[in-house]
Amino acid sequence: MSEEKQLSDEDMERVEKYLNSGFNTTERKPFRGLILLAGIWAIIAALGWVSYYIGKQAGYL
């Protein structure tokens, strides 16, 4: 990477001021990984059941 500064000190100060102003922030709920895992598991189980049902109806199982 280049060792040269991309922005002047004045521009960098303005960027930092904008980023720290809170204008771009949004409140979010905490990430709930177990709920995501349960949802994915439920979808995969449902798709497995559908494929089993289709295979049973077609006479493959």
C-alpha positions in Angstrom: 0.0 0.0 0.0 1.0 3.6 -0.5 2.7 5.4 2.3 1.4 8.8 1.0 -1.6 10.4 2.7 -4.8 10.2 0.7 -6.4 13.2 2.4 -5.0 16.4 3.9 -5.2 16.8 7.7 -8.1 19.3 7.3 -10.1 16.9 5.1 -9.4 14.0 7.5 -10.6 16.1 10.4 -13.9 16.8 8.5 -14.3 13.1 7.7 -13.8 12.2 11.4 -16.2 14.9 12.5 -18.9 13.5 10.1 -18.4 9.9 11.1 -18.6 10.7 14.8 -21.6 13.0 14.4 -24.1 10.1 14.6 -25.8 11.1 11.4 -25.3 7.7 9.9 -26.1 5.5 12.9 -29.1 3.2 13.3 -30.3 1.5 16.4 -30.2 -2.3 16.0 -31.4 -5.2 18.1 -28.6 -7.6 19.3 -27.8 -10.5 17.0 -29.5 -13.7 17.9 -27.6 -16.5 16.3 -29.7 -19.3 17.9 -32.9 -18.0 16.4 -31.2 -17.8 13.0 -29.9 -21.4 13.4 -33.4 -22.6 14.4 -35.0 -20.8 11.4 -32.5 -22.3 9.0 -32.9 -25.8 10.5 -36.7 -25.5 10.2 -36.5 -24.5 6.5 -34.1 -27.4 5.7 -36.3 -29.9 7.6 -39.4 -28.6 5.7 -37.6 -29.0 2.4 -36.5 -32.5 3.4 -40.0 -33.4 4.3 -41.3 -32.1 0.9 -38.7 -34.0 -1.0 -39.5 -37.2 0.9 -43.2 -36.7 0.2 -42.6 -36.2 -3.5 -40.3 -39.2 -3.7 -42.9 -41.3 -1.9 -45.6 -40.2 -4.3 -43.4 -40.9 -7.3 -42.6 -44.4 -6.1 -38.9 -43.9 -5.6 -39.1 -44.6 -1.8 
